Amino acid sequence: MGQLRLLGEPPASDDHAALANLAFPQAGHTGFVAAAGLAGGQTIVGGTAAGENLSLQSTAHAARGVVQIIDALRLASGIIQDSGGNARIALAAASPQVTLAGDVRAGDRLGVATIPSPTVALKLRPSFAMPTGNMYLIDAGAESCEFNGAGTGNFFGFYCQPTVRVTSPAVGNVYGLNFLATGAGTGNFQNMYACWTKVGLAFYTGAAYNLWCFYAKQPGFLTATKPANAIGMEIEDMGGYGAATNAIGLKIADQTVVTGNKYLIDAGPATPYFRLIGGASPGANLTNLYLAEGAAPTLRRVQWVDPGNGGANLVAGQRVMVLV
């Protein structure tokens, strides 16, 4: 049976490619997407009822590909949700420009822009009020790392290796760790700790080990100009600003041991060598070392005594320390 044609219809009208007036804007097909683009741009709407979605899928094949976005992606709502519909990333034109919600994990490394700010590379400045509890800027929780292979593993809870280059005529200072903890308010502070450290092992049955709560490694100068002074630790005037009732440069609690010896200060180590220099220059035959002596401790100063000053029984040239 032949085909039915309308009277006056061109003979080739059954061939879609031969039809005229098929340009997209004039074709009456504006409800479809122009794959090659459309002057003025296009808007694709997923549904017409409330809560309907627009889904994009790479391929009908079971082996999925990816959905590529060639140019910049702009979110009018500024919200990126997870698969459960929870807002995880919020973008805004005003500060804060990026807000992350929930637990955030960076894979191999987390980097920042080369020069994000003329003064700050990475700033953590949360601000919120809470009745009680704990607040952590950086928290590495229990079992952050596990070594389960042969060899030696090192775990660094916090690791930073700042390297600064100063070129002439600039003058610079390097601070490996610069930390300032301050407080304010009308409540009561119990204690303030600029640095609080504690180390130990739990549920450990391995070999005996050494433990340092604080360890200052010797400096490495390589081929650089040697420093005038290399100081392991320096403690400034703790009575500065006249704020302290008692100023103590270094306080060491009494040491208790199960077995072995206890030392308040061990200077050496092979040949103990202890030198004390502090305060104003002492008078003749005096030192700046004080000892608490007696059942009811009395603070007494250590003094050198020559044989001619009441030490007639001493061998010439000998010195003794007496409490005065």
Number of C-alpha atoms within 10 A of each C-alpha: 3 4 5 6 11 7 6 6 9 11 9 10 12 12 8 9 9 11 11 9 10 13 9 14 12 9 10 11 12 11 7 10 13 14 6 5 10 11 7 5 7 12 6 9 9 11 10 8 7 6 6 10 11 8 6 9 9 11 11 8 7 6 7 10 11 9 10 7 7 6 6 6 7 8 11 8 9 14 14 15 11 9 7 6 8 12 16 15 15 17 18 14 8 7 8 9 10 12 13 12 10 9 6 8 8 7 6 6 6 7 9 8 8 7 9 10 10 6 7 8 12 11 7 7 7 6 5 5 5 7 4 6 5 5 8 6 7 9 9 10 8 6 6 9 13 8 10 8 7 6 6 7 10 7 10 7 11 7 7 8 7 9 8 10 7 9 8 5 6 7 7 9 7 10 9 10 9 6 9 8 8 8 6 7 6 5 6 7 9 5 5 10 9 8 8 7 7 7 8 8 7 5 5 8 7 6 5 7 5 4 10 9 9 9 8 9 7 9 9 8 9 7 6 7 7 10 8 6 6 9 10 10 6 7 8 7 10 14 13 9 7 9 9 10 7 9 12 11 11 7 6 7 6 8 9 10 8 6 6 6 8 12 10 9 8 10 12 9 7 6 7 8 9 9 6 7 10 10 6 7 10 11 9 8 10 14 16 15 12 14 12 12 12 9 6 7 9 12 13 15 17 18 20 14 16 17 15 10 8 9 14 10 8 13 9 11 7 10 14 12 12 11 14 9
